[in-house]
Amino acid sequence: MYLIYGIMCLIFGTTFLAIKVGIDAGAPPFVFAGARFLVAGAAVLAGLKIAGIAVGLSAAQRRDAVLIGTAMTATLFGCLYWGEQYISSSAAALLSATAPLMIVLIEFFQGRQGAFGCKLVGLLAALLGVGIALYPSIGAESGWLAMAAVLLILASEVAYAFGAIRSRRSLKAGLNPFVLNGWQMVVGGVLLLAVSLLAAEPWQLTLASNVYLTWLYLVVFGSLIGHGAYYWLVRTSGPLLPSTWTYVSPIIAQLVGFWVLAEYLSLWSLVGLVFVLGGVSMVSQAQAIELWLRKCKQALSG
């Protein structure tokens, strides 16, 4: 089980680099992303069908698949692929680590405020970490386009959070997670290709080998193996262990981005990363931390 977990974290940590390499080699971002998810989603559904697993959806499940695919695939990865034209892969990975924090904010506004004091401290620490890590590199890179990329990726994490909350409800209602993943990618892929038409992107990809190699890596490893491992872990160990990839993969992304593309990495990057991961950890363990603090207070007063 832990071997599968390690493989999943390694894959998710390197997909940001693969996206950056393909984009820098000339791949139009929306075509690049759309083709990845449409092919991967169709492959997942075909594999399930061959295995004798029903892939049809009820009307309610179809609505969920469209909403989740729009939020978690089309919006998230459309902004991520576009943004990596202007920021480094390691910066994109760090921004993506804020997804659990966005879920906390949404749940707060929905009235689920348990242990919110601790969650708020974690949220502020993580946002401070993003600023510390990104300010030196963004200032040195592409001006307002880099800032626009940062804001778009952060906004897409809010969309991802809405999709994640909706997907929990669908899975609790009995929808097979692999079926949901397949349809989610198909919906997202179709929408991304539609956006590429609206953006008048060229559909003929450059002949640079980096484009095809990274696209193949993202389809096979990023979408099929990585997400397959994630859902296998959800079924085997529950949702907690696989969700902790957000702690591990940004560290891998920082290191491989620096090693392969010589991306900006300094002491500030590492300090910011510590704040982000510490904040995410505090949010995920907020109830346990507040219970421990309460016990400490009782012990001191007693």
Backbone bond lengths (Angstrom), bond angles and torsions (degrees), N, CA, C in turn:
res aa  C-N    CA-C-N  psi(-1)  N-CA   C-N-CA  omega(-1)  CA-C   N-CA-C  phi
1 M - - - 1.464 - - 1.530 111.25 -
2 Y 1.344 117.18 -44.50 1.460 119.58 -177.94 1.532 111.76 -71.79
3 L 1.327 116.86 -26.12 1.465 119.98 173.37 1.528 109.91 -64.27
4 I 1.330 116.94 -45.07 1.461 121.56 178.05 1.528 109.96 -61.83
5 Y 1.321 116.19 -41.59 1.467 120.57 178.47 1.534 110.84 -60.97
6 G 1.332 116.54 -44.55 1.462 120.04 179.23 1.513 112.37 -63.16
7 I 1.339 116.42 -41.12 1.467 120.68 178.19 1.525 109.94 -62.80
8 M 1.338 116.82 -43.62 1.463 120.95 179.67 1.532 110.96 -59.92
9 C 1.335 117.64 -46.99 1.468 121.12 -179.87 1.523 111.41 -62.82
10 L 1.330 116.79 -40.52 1.465 120.80 178.63 1.520 110.96 -63.09
11 I 1.330 116.55 -43.54 1.465 120.36 179.63 1.521 110.60 -64.49
12 F 1.338 116.90 -50.21 1.462 119.77 -178.65 1.525 111.49 -63.19
13 G 1.325 117.19 -30.75 1.456 120.19 178.87 1.516 114.01 -73.64
14 T 1.339 117.22 -21.89 1.467 120.71 -178.42 1.520 113.56 -101.08
15 T 1.347 118.26 -10.23 1.471 119.02 -179.19 1.533 111.39 -66.38
16 F 1.338 117.47 -31.87 1.469 119.57 178.88 1.537 110.04 -63.03
17 L 1.320 115.89 -40.31 1.458 120.47 176.98 1.522 110.76 -65.07
18 A 1.326 117.48 -43.34 1.462 121.03 -179.66 1.530 110.91 -61.41
19 I 1.326 116.75 -41.28 1.471 120.36 176.82 1.524 110.07 -60.60
20 K 1.321 116.71 -46.13 1.468 121.67 -177.74 1.525 111.13 -62.27
21 V 1.327 116.75 -42.86 1.467 120.45 -179.24 1.537 109.97 -63.33
22 G 1.341 116.66 -44.23 1.460 119.67 179.37 1.516 112.37 -64.93
23 I 1.329 116.92 -43.61 1.466 120.80 179.63 1.523 110.60 -63.59
24 D 1.330 116.94 -44.94 1.465 120.42 179.93 1.525 112.28 -65.25
25 A 1.355 116.33 -25.19 1.466 119.94 178.50 1.527 112.22 -81.43
26 G 1.332 117.32 -3.02 1.469 120.25 174.47 1.507 116.07 112.01
27 A 1.323 119.02 7.87 1.466 120.64 -179.87 1.527 110.24 -72.41
28 P 1.340 118.78 128.89 1.470 120.21 173.52 1.522 109.15 -63.65
29 P 1.330 119.10 127.20 1.467 120.50 -168.55 1.522 115.39 -59.02
30 F 1.338 118.55 -42.70 1.464 119.34 -175.04 1.524 112.00 -75.98
31 V 1.328 117.08 -36.10 1.475 120.01 174.22 1.528 109.63 -65.27
32 F 1.319 115.46 -44.14 1.466 121.78 -178.96 1.525 110.46 -58.19
33 A 1.342 116.10 -46.68 1.464 120.78 -179.38 1.522 111.34 -72.80
34 G 1.329 117.32 -45.67 1.457 120.79 -176.21 1.509 112.79 -61.52
35 A 1.339 116.59 -44.43 1.462 120.10 179.33 1.522 111.06 -63.84
36 R 1.319 116.48 -36.17 1.471 120.16 178.34 1.523 110.94 -59.94
37 F 1.314 116.61 -52.21 1.464 119.40 -172.51 1.523 112.93 -76.74
38 L 1.312 117.33 -33.17 1.461 118.66 177.71 1.527 110.62 -64.91
39 V 1.321 116.68 -45.34 1.470 120.57 179.76 1.530 110.19 -66.75
40 A 1.335 117.26 -45.34 1.469 119.93 -178.58 1.527 111.11 -64.45
41 G 1.328 117.30 -43.54 1.460 120.20 179.65 1.515 112.16 -63.44
42 A 1.337 116.83 -43.38 1.466 120.30 178.02 1.525 110.64 -62.69
43 A 1.331 117.06 -37.87 1.467 120.67 179.14 1.524 111.12 -66.01
44 V 1.338 117.41 -40.92 1.466 121.08 178.42 1.527 110.19 -62.51
45 L 1.321 117.16 -48.08 1.468 120.39 -178.05 1.524 111.14 -65.68
46 A 1.338 117.29 -38.32 1.464 120.40 177.88 1.528 110.63 -64.60
47 G 1.340 116.58 -42.12 1.464 120.17 178.30 1.519 112.30 -62.94
48 L 1.328 117.02 -40.85 1.468 121.07 177.89 1.523 110.57 -64.33
49 K 1.326 115.96 -40.90 1.469 120.24 179.98 1.518 110.38 -63.55
50 I 1.327 116.94 -43.02 1.468 121.16 178.67 1.524 110.50 -63.20
51 A 1.347 116.16 -35.18 1.467 120.84 179.75 1.527 112.66 -77.23
52 G 1.322 116.77 -1.38 1.459 120.43 177.67 1.515 114.10 85.63
53 I 1.339 117.38 15.66 1.466 121.41 179.07 1.520 109.17 -95.76
54 A 1.313 117.13 128.13 1.459 121.37 -178.79 1.524 110.20 -66.75
55 V 1.321 116.33 134.17 1.470 120.75 -178.76 1.527 111.75 -113.60
56 G 1.336 116.94 1.93 1.456 119.99 177.67 1.522 111.25 -70.67
57 L 1.333 116.45 152.71 1.458 122.34 -177.68 1.522 110.26 -122.52
58 S 1.318 115.43 147.54 1.454 120.14 171.66 1.531 108.57 -74.99
59 A 1.323 116.98 172.59 1.466 120.59 -179.50 1.529 110.58 -59.74
60 A 1.344 117.10 -44.08 1.469 120.42 179.37 1.523 111.30 -64.92
61 Q 1.328 116.68 -39.33 1.463 120.29 179.19 1.521 111.26 -67.78
62 R 1.339 116.56 -35.21 1.465 119.03 177.08 1.523 110.96 -63.86
63 R 1.329 116.17 -41.80 1.473 118.95 177.30 1.527 110.67 -60.94
64 D 1.333 115.64 -43.35 1.464 119.25 178.58 1.520 111.29 -62.30
65 A 1.345 117.09 -43.40 1.468 120.70 -178.48 1.523 111.17 -62.32
66 V 1.339 116.69 -38.94 1.466 120.09 179.38 1.529 110.28 -67.45
67 L 1.327 116.97 -45.31 1.462 120.23 -179.77 1.526 111.49 -64.75
68 I 1.330 116.35 -44.26 1.464 120.56 -178.28 1.523 110.56 -68.65
69 G 1.329 116.85 -42.26 1.460 120.19 178.19 1.515 112.22 -63.50
70 T 1.341 116.07 -37.30 1.464 120.10 178.13 1.523 111.11 -66.67
71 A 1.341 116.22 -43.96 1.468 120.09 -175.42 1.518 112.61 -78.55
72 M 1.348 116.39 -50.55 1.463 120.57 -169.24 1.523 113.73 -87.23
73 T 1.337 117.26 -19.00 1.472 118.90 -179.93 1.522 111.19 -114.51
74 A 1.340 117.45 -60.28 1.461 119.03 -174.16 1.523 111.98 -65.15
75 T 1.340 117.46 -51.54 1.468 119.89 -177.03 1.520 111.73 -69.54
76 L 1.333 116.01 -49.49 1.466 119.84 -176.97 1.519 111.54 -60.15
77 F 1.331 116.38 -53.84 1.461 118.68 -173.53 1.530 112.42 -80.43
78 G 1.329 117.76 -25.30 1.456 118.67 172.91 1.518 110.71 -61.33
79 C 1.344 116.24 -46.31 1.471 120.24 178.30 1.526 111.45 -67.98
80 L 1.335 116.75 -38.37 1.462 120.21 -178.68 1.530 111.32 -65.35
81 Y 1.334 116.99 -48.47 1.466 120.52 -179.44 1.530 110.48 -63.72
82 W 1.344 116.60 -43.92 1.462 119.05 178.94 1.520 109.80 -63.47
83 G 1.319 116.83 -43.50 1.457 120.96 -176.58 1.511 113.62 -64.45
84 E 1.322 117.38 -32.35 1.471 119.42 -177.67 1.524 112.80 -72.84
85 Q 1.336 117.03 -1.05 1.468 119.44 168.43 1.530 110.82 -70.22
86 Y 1.347 116.56 -24.31 1.463 120.71 -168.73 1.523 114.23 -122.69
87 I 1.336 117.53 -13.13 1.466 119.87 176.87 1.520 109.08 -128.96
88 S 1.299 116.65 166.09 1.461 121.83 -177.57 1.521 110.80 -74.51
89 S 1.324 115.93 160.90 1.463 120.47 177.96 1.528 110.93 -65.55
90 S 1.330 117.34 -35.01 1.466 120.07 179.75 1.527 111.24 -68.65
91 A 1.339 117.45 -35.82 1.461 120.18 176.10 1.527 110.50 -66.24
92 A 1.330 116.52 -41.16 1.471 120.51 178.51 1.531 110.78 -62.63
93 A 1.322 116.80 -39.89 1.466 120.36 179.05 1.523 111.12 -65.00
94 L 1.321 116.61 -39.90 1.463 120.57 179.79 1.529 110.37 -64.60
95 L 1.325 117.31 -42.02 1.461 121.06 177.87 1.524 111.02 -63.79
96 S 1.330 116.61 -37.22 1.463 120.66 -179.44 1.523 111.95 -67.86
97 A 1.322 116.94 -22.13 1.466 120.39 179.52 1.519 112.01 -70.27
98 T 1.345 117.79 -8.76 1.465 120.36 -179.32 1.528 112.58 -83.49
99 A 1.328 118.85 -1.46 1.473 121.39 -176.38 1.533 113.32 -53.54
100 P 1.350 119.95 -46.52 1.475 118.43 179.65 1.526 112.79 -61.09
101 L 1.331 117.17 -29.39 1.456 120.35 -179.88 1.523 110.79 -70.18
102 M 1.332 116.47 -36.75 1.459 120.16 177.70 1.529 110.77 -65.16
103 I 1.318 116.22 -36.20 1.466 120.05 177.69 1.525 109.97 -62.56
104 V 1.333 116.77 -40.71 1.460 121.20 178.91 1.529 110.37 -61.67
105 L 1.328 117.38 -44.32 1.461 120.59 -179.54 1.524 111.31 -62.07
106 I 1.334 116.08 -43.81 1.467 119.75 -179.68 1.525 110.36 -63.81
107 E 1.329 116.48 -43.78 1.465 119.66 179.92 1.526 110.97 -64.48
108 F 1.335 117.22 -32.79 1.462 120.06 176.95 1.528 110.53 -63.20
109 F 1.333 116.58 -47.14 1.462 119.74 -178.80 1.532 112.03 -71.50
110 Q 1.336 116.50 -17.02 1.458 120.47 174.42 1.527 112.15 -87.87
111 G 1.330 116.67 1.51 1.457 120.24 175.93 1.506 115.20 96.37
112 R 1.345 117.78 2.26 1.467 120.34 177.76 1.519 107.87 -95.61
113 Q 1.336 116.03 94.29 1.455 120.80 -168.62 1.523 113.15 -114.11
114 G 1.304 118.86 22.07 1.453 121.30 -178.54 1.518 112.12 -59.77
115 A 1.326 116.68 131.92 1.470 123.11 178.10 1.521 112.00 54.12
116 F 1.347 116.43 37.21 1.456 118.20 -172.80 1.522 112.82 -70.28
117 G 1.344 118.13 -29.17 1.453 119.67 179.29 1.522 112.09 -57.53
118 C 1.322 115.89 -47.39 1.463 121.17 178.91 1.530 110.70 -66.97
119 K 1.333 115.38 -38.68 1.463 119.52 179.36 1.525 110.80 -64.69
120 L 1.333 116.71 -38.31 1.461 120.12 179.72 1.523 110.87 -64.52
121 V 1.330 117.18 -42.09 1.469 120.19 177.23 1.528 109.99 -60.60
122 G 1.333 116.84 -44.43 1.462 120.77 178.12 1.513 112.23 -61.99
123 L 1.333 116.09 -41.34 1.465 121.08 179.13 1.523 111.17 -62.21
124 L 1.322 116.94 -47.06 1.462 120.62 -179.62 1.533 111.62 -65.30
125 A 1.338 116.65 -38.03 1.466 120.31 178.03 1.525 110.46 -63.31
126 A 1.338 116.22 -42.56 1.466 119.85 -179.01 1.526 111.25 -66.89
127 L 1.329 117.48 -42.25 1.464 119.98 179.28 1.531 110.96 -65.72
128 L 1.334 116.74 -37.26 1.459 120.23 174.66 1.527 109.95 -61.88
129 G 1.334 116.39 -41.57 1.458 120.46 178.55 1.510 112.73 -61.79
130 V 1.338 116.97 -40.16 1.469 120.52 176.87 1.526 109.87 -59.63
131 G 1.338 116.21 -45.21 1.457 119.66 179.72 1.518 112.55 -63.29
132 I 1.334 116.78 -44.30 1.467 120.98 -179.70 1.528 111.08 -61.51
133 A 1.337 115.70 -44.39 1.465 119.46 -175.44 1.521 112.73 -73.33
134 L 1.340 117.18 -35.34 1.456 119.30 -171.42 1.517 114.30 -94.00
135 Y 1.312 118.64 -26.17 1.468 119.63 -173.41 1.537 113.35 -56.81
136 P 1.348 119.29 -48.17 1.470 117.77 -178.81 1.525 113.00 -63.37
137 S 1.360 116.91 -41.37 1.457 119.14 -176.43 1.524 111.50 -75.27
138 I 1.337 117.93 -39.52 1.466 119.98 178.92 1.521 110.33 -64.77
139 G 1.317 116.01 -40.40 1.452 119.43 178.92 1.521 112.32 -63.04
140 A 1.328 116.32 -28.08 1.462 120.06 -177.50 1.521 112.48 -92.12
141 E 1.354 118.13 -6.77 1.459 119.63 -171.40 1.531 112.62 -101.11
142 S 1.337 118.70 -100.14 1.460 120.22 -162.55 1.510 114.45 -120.87
143 G 1.315 118.60 25.86 1.440 120.27 173.86 1.511 114.11 61.18
144 W 1.347 115.54 -133.87 1.463 120.55 -171.39 1.518 112.16 -67.78
145 L 1.330 118.67 -29.14 1.472 119.78 178.05 1.527 110.81 -66.44
146 A 1.321 116.51 -38.80 1.459 119.80 176.30 1.520 110.84 -65.03
147 M 1.336 116.89 -41.49 1.462 120.05 177.75 1.526 110.81 -64.60
148 A 1.340 116.94 -39.66 1.468 120.59 177.25 1.522 110.46 -62.06
149 A 1.328 116.69 -39.50 1.467 120.64 178.99 1.526 110.69 -63.77
150 V 1.331 116.53 -42.95 1.470 120.76 178.48 1.524 110.71 -59.87
151 L 1.333 116.42 -47.91 1.468 120.70 -177.33 1.532 110.99 -66.20
152 L 1.326 116.99 -39.34 1.469 119.87 179.67 1.523 111.44 -65.77
153 I 1.329 116.79 -42.10 1.466 119.34 179.93 1.532 110.40 -66.22
154 L 1.335 117.16 -39.82 1.463 119.68 176.08 1.524 111.22 -62.93
155 A 1.333 117.00 -41.38 1.464 120.49 177.85 1.524 110.75 -64.00
156 S 1.329 116.15 -38.25 1.470 119.50 179.83 1.527 111.33 -66.48
157 E 1.341 117.38 -26.97 1.454 120.03 176.58 1.535 111.00 -68.35
158 V 1.334 117.11 -29.68 1.462 120.34 173.85 1.522 109.77 -66.16
159 A 1.347 116.31 -43.84 1.467 119.71 176.73 1.522 110.52 -61.09
160 Y 1.329 116.32 -41.96 1.461 120.60 177.70 1.524 110.80 -59.00
161 A 1.331 116.49 -41.62 1.467 120.75 -179.06 1.527 111.18 -62.66
162 F 1.340 117.06 -42.98 1.461 120.03 176.05 1.531 110.18 -59.64
163 G 1.334 116.50 -43.74 1.461 120.31 179.03 1.514 112.76 -64.11
164 A 1.343 116.34 -39.06 1.464 120.18 179.95 1.529 111.11 -64.53
165 I 1.339 116.22 -41.33 1.469 120.02 178.64 1.523 110.21 -64.73
166 R 1.340 116.02 -41.48 1.471 120.13 178.65 1.523 110.79 -65.74
167 S 1.329 117.65 -39.09 1.461 120.42 -178.33 1.526 111.40 -66.75
168 R 1.336 117.45 -34.65 1.464 120.30 176.39 1.527 110.22 -58.34
169 R 1.333 115.16 -43.30 1.467 119.45 -179.78 1.522 111.03 -63.80
170 S 1.335 116.66 -41.01 1.460 120.65 -179.79 1.522 111.29 -65.61
171 L 1.335 116.56 -42.59 1.464 120.20 -179.15 1.529 110.82 -68.00
172 K 1.344 116.68 -37.85 1.460 119.42 176.87 1.521 111.65 -64.42
173 A 1.341 116.14 -30.00 1.464 120.70 179.26 1.523 112.20 -77.39
174 G 1.339 117.12 -3.85 1.465 119.85 173.43 1.512 116.17 110.44
175 L 1.340 118.78 2.28 1.462 120.23 179.73 1.527 110.01 -70.62
176 N 1.328 117.01 131.33 1.460 122.67 178.68 1.527 109.40 -60.13
177 P 1.346 119.78 126.45 1.472 120.90 -176.10 1.525 113.10 -62.89
178 F 1.335 117.90 -32.47 1.462 119.85 179.26 1.527 110.89 -71.73
179 V 1.334 116.79 -36.56 1.470 120.78 175.94 1.527 109.72 -64.48
180 L 1.329 116.51 -45.59 1.468 120.55 177.90 1.523 110.53 -59.97
181 N 1.324 117.17 -44.30 1.466 120.52 -179.99 1.523 111.38 -60.88
182 G 1.340 116.58 -42.37 1.456 119.98 179.79 1.514 112.39 -62.66
183 W 1.332 116.94 -49.47 1.466 120.56 -179.55 1.525 111.28 -67.83
184 Q 1.314 116.67 -35.94 1.465 120.45 177.70 1.525 110.32 -58.93
185 M 1.322 117.65 -44.90 1.462 121.10 -179.51 1.521 111.80 -69.41
186 V 1.343 117.44 -37.73 1.466 120.08 177.87 1.527 110.14 -62.84
187 V 1.340 116.20 -48.62 1.470 120.07 179.39 1.527 110.51 -59.60
188 G 1.338 116.59 -47.97 1.457 120.28 -179.54 1.518 112.18 -62.42
189 G 1.339 117.25 -40.84 1.456 120.79 179.44 1.513 112.43 -63.19
190 V 1.336 116.93 -43.83 1.470 120.77 178.85 1.527 110.38 -62.15
191 L 1.334 116.95 -44.68 1.466 120.59 -179.52 1.534 111.59 -64.36
192 L 1.316 116.91 -40.18 1.464 119.85 179.54 1.531 111.47 -65.44
193 L 1.321 116.68 -38.64 1.466 119.37 176.85 1.525 110.70 -67.69
194 A 1.341 117.12 -34.70 1.465 119.98 175.51 1.531 110.52 -64.12
195 V 1.334 116.55 -41.21 1.470 120.41 177.46 1.524 110.24 -63.16
196 S 1.327 116.76 -36.97 1.469 119.52 179.78 1.534 110.94 -63.10
197 L 1.339 116.75 -33.97 1.463 120.29 176.42 1.530 110.45 -67.90
198 L 1.336 116.15 -44.55 1.463 119.90 178.90 1.528 111.46 -62.96
199 A 1.342 115.61 -34.35 1.467 120.25 179.69 1.521 112.26 -83.00
200 A 1.344 116.53 0.45 1.472 122.37 179.89 1.524 111.74 56.28
201 E 1.334 115.74 39.64 1.461 119.53 176.42 1.527 109.97 -73.51
202 P 1.320 116.80 145.88 1.474 118.87 173.72 1.524 110.78 -69.85
203 W 1.332 116.94 133.29 1.464 120.21 -179.45 1.521 112.00 -86.48
204 Q 1.339 116.92 -8.93 1.454 118.26 176.41 1.517 108.49 -91.54
205 L 1.308 115.59 112.23 1.456 119.18 -179.85 1.528 109.97 -73.30
206 T 1.315 115.18 151.26 1.458 119.65 175.39 1.531 110.63 -59.55
207 L 1.317 115.86 152.79 1.463 120.00 -179.00 1.526 112.71 -79.56
208 A 1.317 117.94 2.59 1.467 120.28 179.32 1.523 109.73 -57.66
209 S 1.318 116.55 130.72 1.466 120.30 -176.61 1.521 111.88 -62.82
210 N 1.353 117.03 -28.99 1.462 119.95 -179.91 1.525 112.28 -58.44
211 V 1.340 116.91 -34.99 1.459 120.57 -179.26 1.522 110.50 -64.15
212 Y 1.332 116.16 -49.69 1.457 120.10 -175.46 1.528 111.84 -71.84
213 L 1.324 116.42 -37.33 1.462 119.26 179.64 1.527 111.37 -67.58
214 T 1.325 116.73 -43.66 1.467 118.75 -179.92 1.527 110.64 -70.97
215 W 1.342 117.42 -35.98 1.472 119.82 177.10 1.527 109.92 -62.33
216 L 1.334 116.46 -43.22 1.462 120.25 178.93 1.527 110.54 -64.43
217 Y 1.325 117.03 -40.35 1.470 120.55 177.86 1.529 110.59 -61.55
218 L 1.334 115.95 -43.50 1.462 119.80 -178.35 1.526 111.78 -66.92
219 V 1.327 117.38 -37.56 1.462 120.17 178.80 1.522 110.71 -68.77
220 V 1.353 115.83 -54.11 1.468 120.39 -172.14 1.528 111.24 -74.02
221 F 1.326 116.62 -51.55 1.461 119.84 -175.70 1.541 111.51 -86.85
222 G 1.337 116.69 -52.60 1.453 119.27 -175.91 1.513 114.00 -62.56
223 S 1.358 117.03 -46.46 1.463 120.06 -174.68 1.520 113.29 -93.70
224 L 1.340 117.46 -48.37 1.470 119.50 -174.11 1.532 111.97 -79.25
225 I 1.338 117.12 -56.17 1.462 119.66 -176.29 1.527 111.11 -75.52
226 G 1.350 117.41 -47.10 1.463 120.81 -177.20 1.520 112.49 -61.63
227 H 1.332 116.78 -52.41 1.457 119.47 -179.87 1.529 111.89 -71.02
228 G 1.331 116.34 -31.81 1.465 118.82 174.93 1.519 111.33 -62.79
229 A 1.350 115.83 -42.81 1.467 119.79 177.11 1.521 111.24 -63.25
230 Y 1.334 116.35 -39.48 1.468 120.37 179.99 1.528 110.52 -60.39
231 Y 1.332 117.08 -49.28 1.463 119.55 -177.12 1.529 111.77 -72.36
232 W 1.328 117.20 -28.57 1.471 119.64 174.49 1.526 109.24 -65.44
233 L 1.329 116.88 -41.71 1.462 120.37 178.58 1.525 111.58 -66.92
234 V 1.336 117.06 -38.34 1.464 120.13 176.80 1.521 110.33 -58.11
235 R 1.331 115.87 -43.48 1.475 120.29 -179.52 1.522 111.82 -71.27
236 T 1.341 116.94 -35.59 1.462 120.90 -173.79 1.520 112.74 -83.20
237 S 1.331 116.99 -44.71 1.461 120.76 -171.85 1.518 113.80 -115.65
238 G 1.337 118.01 -4.24 1.449 120.69 -173.52 1.516 110.65 92.66
239 P 1.344 118.35 174.97 1.467 121.21 -172.42 1.521 115.51 -77.81
240 L 1.349 119.01 -17.89 1.463 120.21 -171.37 1.528 112.77 -66.81
241 L 1.339 117.42 -53.90 1.468 120.29 -176.13 1.532 112.26 -59.14
242 P 1.334 120.17 -52.57 1.467 118.17 -178.00 1.522 113.57 -63.44
243 S 1.347 117.46 -28.15 1.468 119.25 -179.22 1.518 112.36 -68.57
244 T 1.322 118.09 -17.88 1.467 120.51 -178.28 1.532 112.69 -77.61
245 W 1.326 117.47 3.72 1.468 118.82 174.88 1.527 110.72 -59.26
246 T 1.349 117.07 -25.51 1.461 119.71 179.88 1.516 112.56 -65.68
247 Y 1.336 118.00 -17.40 1.468 120.52 174.74 1.528 111.55 -82.34
248 V 1.312 116.13 -36.41 1.463 121.57 -168.65 1.531 112.22 -91.83
249 S 1.329 116.68 -45.36 1.465 120.27 -172.10 1.531 113.83 -63.53
250 P 1.353 120.84 -37.53 1.468 118.31 177.06 1.528 113.40 -60.64
251 I 1.337 116.86 -33.22 1.466 119.65 177.02 1.520 109.81 -65.25
252 I 1.335 116.41 -45.20 1.465 120.53 177.99 1.521 110.07 -60.94
253 A 1.344 117.22 -42.70 1.463 121.05 -178.93 1.523 111.72 -62.27
254 Q 1.347 116.89 -40.32 1.467 120.09 178.15 1.532 110.57 -60.78
255 L 1.324 116.21 -44.26 1.461 120.51 -175.48 1.527 112.31 -71.32
256 V 1.348 117.52 -45.23 1.468 118.82 -178.03 1.525 111.32 -71.35
257 G 1.355 117.44 -31.69 1.457 119.63 176.21 1.520 111.50 -64.38
258 F 1.323 116.05 -40.75 1.465 120.65 177.96 1.528 110.90 -69.17
259 W 1.336 116.41 -41.67 1.457 121.31 -175.11 1.526 112.04 -71.09
260 V 1.344 117.71 -43.80 1.472 121.07 -174.10 1.526 111.94 -86.70
261 L 1.344 117.60 -43.93 1.461 120.79 -173.65 1.527 113.41 -111.49
262 A 1.339 116.74 5.05 1.468 121.42 -178.36 1.522 111.23 54.44
263 E 1.349 116.74 40.58 1.454 120.81 179.34 1.522 110.46 -70.28
264 Y 1.329 113.97 159.16 1.466 121.28 -176.72 1.528 110.55 -57.06
265 L 1.300 115.85 125.21 1.464 121.51 175.91 1.513 107.70 -147.71
266 S 1.323 116.26 124.20 1.460 120.94 -179.29 1.517 108.80 -143.03
267 L 1.314 115.03 -177.19 1.463 120.15 175.67 1.526 110.69 -59.73
268 W 1.346 116.67 -36.24 1.469 120.17 178.80 1.523 110.74 -63.17
269 S 1.328 116.97 -38.14 1.464 120.34 178.05 1.518 110.33 -60.28
270 L 1.321 116.07 -44.66 1.463 120.21 -177.57 1.526 111.55 -70.27
271 V 1.348 117.31 -38.62 1.463 120.44 177.41 1.526 110.15 -63.68
272 G 1.328 116.26 -45.15 1.461 120.14 178.15 1.506 112.23 -61.61
273 L 1.334 116.79 -40.02 1.461 121.15 178.81 1.526 110.89 -62.35
274 V 1.336 117.03 -40.96 1.461 120.85 178.15 1.525 110.57 -61.55
275 F 1.339 117.41 -42.89 1.457 120.86 178.47 1.530 111.32 -63.06
276 V 1.339 116.78 -44.06 1.466 120.27 -178.83 1.520 110.74 -62.99
277 L 1.323 116.81 -50.76 1.455 120.18 -177.42 1.523 111.40 -67.54
278 G 1.344 116.69 -36.51 1.458 119.18 175.82 1.520 111.67 -64.36
279 G 1.337 116.52 -39.94 1.458 120.60 178.12 1.511 112.50 -65.82
280 V 1.319 116.11 -43.42 1.472 120.19 177.65 1.520 110.22 -62.75
281 S 1.334 116.89 -42.06 1.461 120.82 178.67 1.526 110.93 -62.45
282 M 1.338 116.93 -41.87 1.462 120.54 179.74 1.527 111.03 -64.21
283 V 1.320 116.46 -39.01 1.463 120.03 178.71 1.529 110.87 -64.73
284 S 1.325 116.62 -45.36 1.462 120.10 -175.98 1.526 112.38 -69.54
285 Q 1.332 116.57 -26.63 1.465 121.02 -179.11 1.525 112.08 -109.58
286 A 1.334 117.21 22.65 1.460 121.44 -171.69 1.517 112.77 -58.41
287 Q 1.322 117.37 -45.86 1.458 119.58 -177.03 1.530 111.71 -64.49
288 A 1.346 116.42 -40.76 1.464 119.96 178.85 1.527 110.58 -65.92
289 I 1.337 117.39 -39.26 1.465 120.91 -179.90 1.525 110.63 -66.13
290 E 1.342 116.74 -45.10 1.466 119.37 -179.77 1.527 111.67 -64.91
291 L 1.333 116.98 -36.15 1.468 120.10 176.28 1.526 110.59 -64.15
292 W 1.327 116.86 -41.97 1.474 121.64 178.58 1.524 110.67 -64.26
293 L 1.350 117.64 -43.07 1.461 120.60 178.58 1.526 111.46 -63.14
294 R 1.338 116.23 -37.93 1.466 120.71 178.51 1.529 110.76 -63.17
295 K 1.326 115.10 -42.88 1.476 119.81 179.16 1.529 110.66 -64.37
296 C 1.335 115.94 -40.86 1.474 119.76 178.83 1.523 110.74 -62.98
297 K 1.336 116.45 -40.89 1.463 121.07 179.76 1.524 110.69 -64.59
298 Q 1.338 115.49 -42.20 1.478 119.62 178.84 1.522 110.85 -63.95
299 A 1.348 116.20 -40.56 1.456 120.16 -179.07 1.532 111.39 -65.05
300 L 1.359 115.90 -39.89 1.448 120.22 -179.31 1.540 111.61 -70.37
301 S 1.341 115.80 -38.08 1.467 119.36 -179.75 1.522 112.29 -76.63
302 G 1.357 115.91 -23.97 1.461 119.01 -179.37 1.500 111.15 -84.48
